[in-house]
């Protein structure tokens, strides 16, 4: 049979283990909070870059449409010149 003193020492050991575990969890939690903060910042940067890319893609499409319109006008002018015989 264990004495009261031995039982108290066992309890102290268990409490120390629990405290160490809580400290480890607290450190892990702090580290994870920092990681979440960093990832949110990276997400914001990615979203901003995506918005810029979408804008640039729209501009490229607009320029391509303008180029096609100009090509059509130039071809029409060349056709008219050909009809004149120059």
C-alpha positions as CSV (number, residue, x, y, z in Angstrom):
1,X,0.0,0.0,0.0
2,X,1.2,3.5,-0.9
3,X,1.6,6.0,1.8
4,X,0.0,9.4,1.7
5,X,3.3,11.0,0.9
6,X,3.9,8.6,-2.1
7,X,0.4,9.4,-3.4
8,X,1.1,13.2,-3.1
9,X,4.4,12.7,-5.0
10,X,2.5,10.8,-7.8
11,X,0.0,13.6,-7.9
12,X,2.7,16.2,-8.1
13,X,4.3,14.2,-11.0
14,X,1.0,14.1,-12.8
15,X,0.3,17.8,-12.3
16,X,3.8,18.6,-13.6
17,X,3.1,16.5,-16.7
18,X,-0.2,18.2,-17.2
19,X,1.5,21.6,-16.9
20,X,4.2,20.7,-19.3
21,X,1.6,19.5,-21.8
22,X,-0.4,22.7,-21.4
23,X,2.7,24.8,-22.0
24,X,3.5,22.8,-25.1
25,X,-0.1,23.2,-26.3
26,X,0.1,27.0,-25.6
27,X,3.3,27.3,-27.6
28,X,1.9,25.3,-30.4
29,X,-1.2,27.4,-30.4
30,X,0.9,30.6,-30.5
31,X,2.9,29.2,-33.4
32,X,-0.3,28.3,-35.3
33,X,-1.8,31.7,-34.7
34,X,1.3,33.3,-36.2
35,X,1.1,30.9,-39.2
36,X,-2.5,31.7,-39.7
37,X,-1.7,35.4,-39.7
38,X,1.1,34.9,-42.2
39,X,-1.2,32.8,-44.5
40,X,-3.9,35.4,-44.4
41,X,-1.4,38.0,-45.5
42,X,-0.2,35.7,-48.4
43,X,-3.9,35.1,-49.3
44,X,-4.5,38.8,-49.5
45,X,-1.5,39.3,-51.7
46,X,-2.7,36.4,-54.0
47,X,-6.1,37.9,-54.2
48,X,-4.6,41.3,-55.2
49,X,-2.5,39.7,-57.8
50,X,-5.4,37.8,-59.2
51,X,-7.4,41.1,-59.5
52,X,-4.5,42.6,-61.4
53,X,-4.3,39.6,-63.7
54,X,-8.0,39.6,-64.4
55,X,-7.7,43.3,-65.3
56,X,-4.7,42.6,-67.6
57,X,-6.5,39.7,-69.2
58,X,-9.5,42.1,-70.0
59,X,-7.1,44.6,-71.5
60,X,-5.4,42.0,-73.7
61,X,-8.8,40.8,-74.9
62,X,-9.8,44.4,-75.7
63,X,-6.5,45.0,-77.6
64,X,-7.0,41.8,-79.5
65,X,-10.5,42.9,-80.5
66,X,-9.2,46.3,-81.6
67,X,-6.5,44.6,-83.6
68,X,-9.0,42.5,-85.3
69,X,-11.1,45.5,-86.1
70,X,-8.1,47.3,-87.6
71,X,-7.2,44.2,-89.6
72,X,-10.7,44.2,-91.1
73,X,-10.5,47.9,-92.0
74,X,-7.0,47.5,-93.5
75,X,-8.1,44.5,-95.6
76,X,-11.2,46.5,-96.8
77,X,-8.9,49.4,-97.8
78,X,-6.5,47.0,-99.6
79,X,-9.5,45.5,-101.4
80,X,-10.7,48.9,-102.4
81,X,-7.3,49.8,-103.7
82,X,-7.1,46.5,-105.6
83,X,-10.4,47.3,-107.3
84,X,-9.1,50.7,-108.4
85,X,-6.2,48.8,-110.0
86,X,-3.3,50.4,-108.3
